[in-house]
Amino acid sequence: MVKMSSINKIIDEIKKELNLNLSLENIEFIKTDSGLKVERKNSKITVFYSKKSDIARSLLLIKANQTESDYSIKENYVFEDVCLMIDCSRNAVRNVETVKKLIRNIAVMGYNSLMLYTEDTYEVNNEPMFGYLRGRYSKSELKELDAYAKDLGIELIPCVQTLAHLNQLTRYSLKHFNCFDCSDILLVGHERTYELIDNIFSTLAECFSSRIAHIGMDEAWLLGRGKYLMINGYKNPFDIILSHLYKICEIAEKYGITPMIWSDMFWRIAYADENCKDADGKVKIPKEILEKIPKNLILCHWDYHSIVPEGFTEKLEIHKQFENEIWFAGGTSMDNRGFIPLLSYSMNTAKAAIKEAKKFGIKHLVETSWGDNGGECAIFSQLPAIMQYSYTALGVEEERLKKEFETLTGYEFDDFIKIEHGQNFCGKHKADFANPLKYGLYNDVFSGYVDVVINAEDKVFFAKAKDEIKNMFVGQYGYLFETAYALNDLMFVKYDLGIRLRKAYQEKNLNELKVICLDIDTVINKLEKFIQVYRRQWLKENKPNGLEIQEIRLGGLKERLTGCRLRLEEYLQGVTKTIPELEETLNKDAVSRIKSDGRCDLFSYMAIASVNSFDGFIDVDV
């Protein structure tokens, strides 16, 4: 039973989100073991709760039904845990107030836990260079957030890395982290590796009350192929990762922590090994390997890439072979494609993944919000997908979702969704994902990498998208729509600019080239406006660290446009005879990740400026 003082604290915090006037004289909270039930009879409200977080959730239901006389709302739990993971490693480290606001939001949405994905963006005992200048969370901030989440019934679960995805550490003097195998992968078996990991676990044990820690270990594709190979010779990847796991589990046990890892390295290694296939070609992990996996290890399977349940079946079948507890990150708010999320695709994926999770008896779900590809996207722009995920897990119908979303945010659900329309061309493309608001923004007007595949007439979608949200600058999330409006306004002019420029140049249409000179000025002016509103959005939600990357990218784009305009003017004045970039014939075979209908899905290093790189070598996308 939750003490009344704790209930009062929850009510005081949730009031900040719901603007709720609630008299405790007319409400009773009763502990039960059968889910959440909120009912009102004769002006008396009774809340039957199973979990502490139910109390926060009940307040949203009460507020949403405040005009009803009598009602009864019952929610049963199909899943033991519904968790949200947000990326705080790719430039954008969400500030403390943002995380607290997010905790309040997910508490009333029906989530049970939150993970802050931090590769190196947190303070670590005895490691002064870990997260240096990156906006890392201090230990005091982590403790503050942990206590705040706990007060609202939300478990704050650390989510870190202990094998790969630690490329940011390689920038520092070798004396600090002389324990890398190759790329972003730690050197398995090295004494310094486990000194670092021990320091990580000691910090997690000190700062978090949760006794579960997600320790990553995903996507270590080159494991054992660098310094490890030179020292030890070739070893089976299973043996390397298992030896690392044994050591980590030993350290975790020392601090009373149960480790969780992404499971992809296990099943991907099996996929690549013919000895792990049965007669029908299906993956069958050998019993001797399964028996070696520590039993107290939690495996978290991630898969975000299907909008039909059957797309998740094969991998979940593989996971039935493990004796370990399985969590399923079967959903993502799809914010890692640029400045604007892909909400419809995210929600379609969530429905399919959760349906299949129920079929397989999965009890722990995770909705992820990844920021790889730049960390540009605002976390609160993803609220429709975040809320729809938990409501799908709870089995709450769409009508209630929309009603309670408006109660929580002040915006109609269908109106808020329109923030994505520049990305999916006003809802035309919901079955796959592309990021025209990113590659179109950074596509160079002279070299025109993607001009050969995109359709110039698609610019009309940006005009329509901005018009749809032009009246949504009010309310607590008005700043999100200002940013989206400014970007769509800019893209309406820029999207086909390179196509028009190349055509006019090759046809020697000087009048059109003069018009394009003026259009470049317009683009620069609109870009300056976008930078202004985007900077405000960033500083509202994130720590200032990482903003420099956005300002350098956008500022570089602005300077490049200025340079292109000057060279075009010189060409028109006869100062120069040619613009070599515009004389090249573009080859569509050079364009990566092409989607249907002339769209692309480009990572940062593909989209920005040109095919040239800053240092001649690209290692890991940020």
N, C-alpha and C positions, 0 to 999 in steps of 0.2 A: 504494500500500500504506500502510495506517495503522500508524504506529509502535506498538510494544508499550506504550510509556509512555502513549500516547493511549488505547489499549484499556483499560489499567488505570484510567485516569481515568474512562472511560465506565462501567466495571464498578462503581467506587466510588460514582458518582452514582446509577446505576440500582438499586443495592442499597437505596437509601433508599426506593424504591417497592416493591420486590419481596421485601425481607427474604431475600435470596438468599445462600446459602453456596456459593461456587464456587471450586474449586481449579483454577488455571491449569495445573497439571501434567497434567490429564486433558482439556484442551481446546486445539484448534489453530484459528487464524484464517487463512484462505487467501483472497487477493484473486482475484476472478473477474470476468467480464463478463456473466454470465448470471443475474442476479437473486440471490436469497438462498436458500441451502440449509443446513439444519441436520440433521446426522445423528449417530446414536449407534450404535457397534458395539463390542462387547466392552468396555464401560465407557469408551470413548474418544469424545469429542465433537469433531466437526469442523464449523466454521462457514465456509461459502463465501459471501463478501459482495462486493457490487458498490459499495455506497455506505457511507460512514461511519455513517450512521444505521442501516444493517442490523445493525451490531454491537449497538446498543442493542436493536433489535427481537429479535435472536436470543436475548437473555437472557430475554425473556418466554416464548419458545417452549421454552427449556431448563427454566425453572421450571415451566411448565404440564405438561411431560412428564417430570418428575423421577422419577416412579414407574415409568416405562416402561423396559424393558430395552434394546431396540433400536428405533430409529425413523428415518424419513427424511422431512423436511418441505421442500417446494420451493415457492417463491413467485416468479412471474414478474411483470414490471412491464408492465401495459397502458398505464399513464400515466407520464409522465416526472416529474411533480410532483403530490403531493397536499398541499394547503396548508390550514391552519386559520387563519381570521381571527377575532379576538375584539374586540369593541367596548370601547374604553376611553375613550369620550367622553361618554356619557350618564349623568352622575353617578358611575358606578362605574369608577374607575381601579384596575385590578387591581394589588395591591401586588407588590413584587419577588419575594418568596418564593412567592406564588401563581403568578406567571409562570414561575418556575423549576420549580415542581412540575408545572405544565402542560406545560412543555417535556419533562420526563422522561416524562410520560404519553404525549404524542403521539409521542415518539421510539420507544417500545416498541410503539405502535399501528401504526406504518408510515407516518407522515407524514414529509414532507421539509422542510417550511417552516412558518413561523408569521408572521402579520401582526398587529400591534397597531394597531387602527384608532384613530388619534388626530387629532381635528379641531384642537383647540388645546391638548391635554393633554400637551404636551412642550415642553421648553425650546428656544427658537429664538435663534440668535445675533442680537444687536443689537435684540431685541424683548422688553423687560422685561415688557410687559403681556400677552404671548402666554401664555395659560393661567394667568394670575395668580389665585391662590387656588383653583385648580381641581384641585389634586393632580397637577399635570403631572409627567411624568417628567423628571428632571434629565438633563443630558448624561452625567453619570457613571453614572447608573442605566441609561441606554440602552446605553452601552458595556459595562457589566457584563453586561447581559442578552444582548447580541450575542455577547460572548465565551463566555458560558455555553452558549448555543444552538450555537455553532460547535463547541465541544468535544464535543457530543453528535451532531454531524452534521446539525443543524437550521439552515436558513438563516432568519435573522430579517430579514424584508422590511418596510421602513417602509411605512405605509399612512396617507396624510394627505389633505388637501383643498387644492386650489389654484384653486377657482372658487366653488362654493357650499358649503352646510353649515357656514358660518363665522359663524352668528348670534351665538355667544357673544362674538365680538369687538366686536359693535355696542354692547355695554353700556358700553364704556370711553370716555373722553374723545375727542372727535372728532380731536384732534391726533395721536392714536396711529394710528388706522386710518381716515383720511379717504379711503377708496378703495372705497366700496361703490356698486354700481349701484342695487339695491333688494333688499328682503328680506335674505337671507343671501348674496347674490351679489356677488363682487368686480367692480370696474369695469374692464372690458376696455380696454386701451390706456392706462390711467393709469400714470404713472411710479411712484407709490407702490405700486401693485399689484405691479409687478415687482421693486421693491426688497424688498418683503416676501417674495415667492416666491424671490428670490435668497438671502435670509437662511435660508429654509426649506431649500433645497437644500444650502447650505453646511453646515448642521447635520446633515442626513442623511448627507452625504459624510463628515463627521467622526465620526459616532457608529455608523454601520452598515458592516459589511464587504460586505454585499450591494450589487451594482451595479445592482439593480432597485429602483425605488421606485413604489409605487402612489400616484398623485396625485389620485385621485378624479374630479372634474369631472362628477359625476352630478346628476340632478334639479335642474338650474338652469332651472326652468320659466319664470321671468320674465326670462331673459337678454336684455339689451338693451332692457328696457321701462321703465327708471327714468331715472337720471341719464344713462346712455349714450344713451338716446333723445333727451334734451334737448340733448346735446352734438352728436350725430352724425346725428340723424334716424333714420328706420327703416332697418334693415339686415337682410338675410336672416340668420336664426339660424345657418345653416351657415357663412356668411362670418365672423360674429362669433366663433364657437367655434374655427374654423380659425385665425383671426388670433391668438387667445389661445394655441392649441396651438403655433404656430410659435415664438412667443416663449418658451414654457415649454420646448420641446424644445431651443432654443438655450441656455437656462440649464442644462438637464440635461446637455447635451453638455459644457458648460464644466466640470462637476464629474464627468464620466465616468460618468453614470448613465443607464440606459435607463428611460424613463417608461412606466408602465402607467396606463390610465384605465378607468373603467366606461364601457361602450359605449352606454349607453341614450340619451344625447343624440343620437347619430348616427341610430340607427334610429327613435327617437321623432319626431325632426324629419322624417324621411322619411315616417313614417306620416301625419303631419299635412299633407303636401304632395302634392296630386294629381299634380304633375309627377313624383313618385317612384313612380307606380303603372303597371304594365303593363296590357295589354288585359284580363287576367283579374282585375285588381284587386290583384295581389300586389305587395309592395314591391320596387322595383328602384331602387337608388340610382344616380343618373347617373354615368357613367364619369368625367366631368370633376371630380366631387366626390371619388370614390374615389381619383383620381390625386393629389389635393391632400393627402390624409392622409399625414403623415410615415411613412415605411416602417419606421423604427426604433421606432415606437410600438406597445406591446402593448395590445390591446383585451381587456377582461375583461367578459364578458356575465353578468349576474346574472338569475336566474329561480328562484323558490322556490315557485311556486304551482300545481303540478300533481302528482297522484299517479299519472298514467299517462304513459308515455314520449311519446305523441303530443302531449301538452300543451306540449312543448318544441321540437317539430319546426319550426314556422314561424319562430321567432326564430333558431334555429341555421341554417336555410336562408338567412336574410338575411345571417348572418355569413360564409357561404361566399363572398359577393361581395367581402369585404375581402381585400387582399393581406397584411395584417398578421398577426402571431402572435396566436392567440386563446386566452384562458383562459376557463374556464367555472365561475362560482360557481353551480353547480347543486345547491344544498342549503343548508339552514340548520338549526341546532339549535332554532329556534323558541322562543327565550327572551324575545322582546320583547313578550310578551303579559301580563306581570305577574311575580309572585313565583315561579311554578312553570312549567317548560318544557312544551312539547307534544312529547314524545319520539316517540310513535307516528306522528303526522303527519309529523314531521321525517324519520323513517326511511323512511316510504312515499315521500316526495318524493325522498329520496336514491336509492333503488332506481330510480325512474323516470328521474331526471335522468342518473344514471351510465350506465344502459342506453342512453339516447339519445346521450350523449357518446361512447360506444364506437362507435356506428353512424356518427357524423359524424367520427370520427378525431381527436377532441379529445385533446390530450396533457397538459393542465394543468388540474387540478381544484381548486376552493376550497370548503371547507365554512365557512359564515359563522355567527357567533354575534352577532347584532345586539342592542343594548340600548336602541334607541329605544323610547319609551313609558315611560321612567323608569329603566331600568338596575337594576331590582329583583332580577333573577334571579341566583342563584349560578352561577358558571361550572362548578363541579364537579357540580352537579345535572344537567348536560347530558352527562356522560361516556358514557352508553349511545349516544346519537345520534352523538357525536363519534367513538366507536370503530366503530360500525356503518358510518359513512361511509367510513372508510379501508379497512375489511374488505370492503365492497362493491366499492370501487375495485380492491382486490387480488384479488377473486374468491374470498375465503375463505368457506367455508360457515358457516351459522348455528350449527351444533354447536360448531365451534371458537371462534367469536365468544363464545359464552356461557361456554365453559370458560375461555378466556383472560381474559375480563372478570372472572370470579371470582378468577382467579389474581392479577390486577393490583389489584383493589379490595378483595377480601375479601367481596364481596356477590354473591349470585346475580343474574344479569342480569334475570330475570323479576321478582324481588322489587324490585330497584332501580327498575324501570320504574313500579312502583305509585306512585311519588312524584307522577306526573302525574294520578292518577285524579280528583282534585277538579276539574281543568281539563276533562277529556273525559268526565266522568260515568262513571268506572270502566270506561273502554274502549269506551263506547257510541258515541262519535263520534271516529273516526280518519281520516275522509275529508275533514274540513275543520277549521278552527280557530276557537275562541272562548275568552274569558277570564272565565268566571264567578267565579273567585277574585279578580278585580280589580274588575269592575263591581259584583259582589255586595257586595264589601267597602265600596266607596266610595259606593254608591247611597244617597242620602239617605232617611232613614226618614219624613220629612214630605213632601218634594216628589216622591219616588219616580219619578224619570225612567224607569227601566226596569221598574218594577213592572207596567206595563200589558202587557208582552210576555213576561216570564219566568213559569215554572210553579212555583208554591209547592211542589208535591210533589217537585221535584227536589232539595230540601234533603237528602233521604235519601242522595244520592250522597256528600255531604260526611261523613256519619256513617260510611258504609261505607269511604270513602277513608281516614279517620283510623284506623279499626280495622285496616285492612290493613297499616299501617306502625307500629303502636304498639310493636312489639317490635324496631324497627330503629334505636334510639337509640345503639347500640353501634358500635364500629369508627371508622375515621378519618373517615367521612362521616356519623356519627350526628347531627351538628348540622343537617345538611340535612333529615333526617326529623323532627327536633324542630320545626323551623320549619314544615314542611309540615303536621305534626300540629296545631300550635297554630292555623294558619290555617284548616284544615278544621273544627276544633273550634269556632272562632269563627263560621264561616260556617253551620254547622248551625243555629245560633240566629238569625243575622241575615238569612239569605237571603230569608225570607218575612216578616220583621218588618214592613216597610212595608205589605205587602199586608194582613196581619192588622190592622194599626193603622188603615188607611183604612176597611176594612170595618166594624170595631167602632165607629169614630167616626161613620160615616154611618148605622149602625143604632142609634146611641146605646146601645151595649152597655157600660155602665159597668163591669161586673164584668170583662169581657175587657180593657178599657182598664187596669184596675188590674193585671191579670196582665202586660200588656205593659210597664207601668212597671217591674215586677220583671225582666222579660226584658231591658229596656234596660240595667239594672244588670249583669245577667249578661254581656251583650255587652261592656260597658265593662271588666269584670274580665278577660274572655277577650282583649280587645284589648290590655290592659296586658301580659298574658303573651306575646302575639304580638310586641309591640314589644320586649320584653326579649330573646327568643330571636333575633329578626330582627336586632337591633342586634349581638348577639354574632356572628352569621353574617356580617354585613357587615364588621365589623372583622377577622374572620379572613381574608377573601379580598381585601378592597379597602383602598385608602387611606381615611383617615377623611373626606376631602373628598367631598361628595356625600351623606353620611349625613344632613346637615342637611335636605336636601330630603325624605328619607323620614320623618324625625322630625317635620318641619313638617306633612307630609301626614297622617301617622298621628295626630299630636298634635291636628291640626285636626279630624280625624274624631272623636277622643275628646271634644274640647270640644263639638263639634256634638251628639253623642249626649247629653252632659250637659245641654246647653241644651234639647234636645227633651224629655228626661225632665222637666225643671223646668216647662216650659210645659204638658206633659201633666198634671202634678200640679196646676198652677194651674187647669187646665180642670176637673179632677175635683173640686177644692175650690170651684168656682164663682167663683174670682177673675177668670177670663176666660171669656167666653161662647162664643168660637169659636177654632178653629185654621185660619186661612184657607187654608193650603197643603193641608189635608185636605179642603177643600170643592171644590177644583178637580177637574174631570173630566179624567183623563189621556187623552192622544191617542197611540196607538201609531204614528201616522204621523210623530211627532216624533223617534222613536228611530232612530238611525243604525246601520248595519252589523249588521242583524239576521241571525242564522243560523237554521238549522233547529231545530225543537223548542224554541222559546222561549229561545234563547241569543243572545248578542251578542258582538261583538268590538270593544270600545271603547278608544280611546286615552286617555291620562291626562286630557287636558283635557275629554273627554266624560264620563269616569267619575267624576271627583272632585266631590263635594258636590252640584252642581246645574247648571242651564243657565246660571247667572250666571258671569261671568268676573271675575278679580281686578282687571283694569284696563280692561275694556271692549273689549279688542282681543287677539286670539290670532294670533300670527305663525307660529311654528314650534314643533311639539311637542318637548318634551324628555323 
